[in-house]
Amino acid sequence: MNLTTPILLDVHDLKMHFPIQRGLLRRVVGHVRAVDGVSFTIRQGETLGLVGESGCGKTTVGRLILRALKPTAGRIFYRYNGEMVELTHKSRREMKPFRREMQIIFQDPFSSLNPRMTVMDIVSEPLRIHGVVSGDELRARVRELLEQVGLRVQHMNRYPYAFSGGQRQRIGIARALALKPKFIVCDEPVSALDVSIQAQVLNLLRDLQADLGLTYLFISHDLSVVEHISDRVAVMYLGHIVELAPAEELYAVPRHPYTEALLSAVPSADPDLKVQRIILPGDVPSPSKPPPGCKFHPRCRYAGDICSREVPLWREITPDHWVACHLADALKLTGVVTS
Ligand code: SF4
């Protein structure tokens, strides 16, 4: 991956403000600012990790990109047949050709698979909906997909309950691959799995990326999960990206206090390095009433006077390392050695 690799996805100042409605007349009394001005690009074949606590807006970003939601503001561009095409205002019908290329793997393999459908039906569903193949060709394609994700072809007539959590997630991955996509939103794909199984599914996703040239937006609440699969990592807090950097650099030299706090919970590979866990005071503020200035200031142990008054600029502090913090130049934050 380098700077000459073409950009596949370009998200610019994306916002999703959900209205809060009250009373019989459903009067709008405020907005939940779930996503509040998010910008990033993803290059072809790259994995961008998107990390933050639950409720920070990361899943909403994934749904906006796939146009399962219509953004309140901002723009989404996707490279299609060599041209950057704007998806922001496309209708359901206009999105159909793009949906073949843009897929999602869901968090929960227990609820995302229809228990009344066989593996054959689940994996072949996208092929049937898009009318891509039928008959013997359809069965052959499902067989190929099951082999690709490490499942036994003999099990294609079984139902989801007959499989373990890791195997069910493999079924979900096979379904996502059915239409030969180029871009996949992986929405917490291993969070519901045992730690021992997580590594197997992450390795599978990495192998598939190498074999098929896939591009991932990998969403997780856990920095230790995204490290080994991501080329770059973006950290989200209260609807904003607060830091974005190449993965190795972000873990070793974080520049935002929120990233430092998240990293303090990641186990270090160096037994001599004792990182003290940073417990953030209070809860994440409500996205309907975000604090003024830096949104993180009520919980930041480094906050100064300026932090509650002025919104920090989003700036490139070193090449390819972006941060929104007034004090980023002065702070010496603690990273971790994880491998
Ligand atoms: Fe903390 Fe201030 Fe930086 Fe915000 S701008 S992260 S409050 S030091």
Boltz pocket constraint, residues with backbone or C-beta under 6 A from the ligand:
constraints:
  - pocket:
      binder: B
      contacts: [[A, 256], [A, 257], [A, 258], [A, 294], [A, 295], [A, 296], [A, 297], [A, 298], [A, 300], [A, 301], [A, 302], [A, 303], [A, 304], [A, 307], [A, 312], [A, 324], [A, 325], [A, 326], [A, 327], [A, 328]]
      max_distance: 6.0
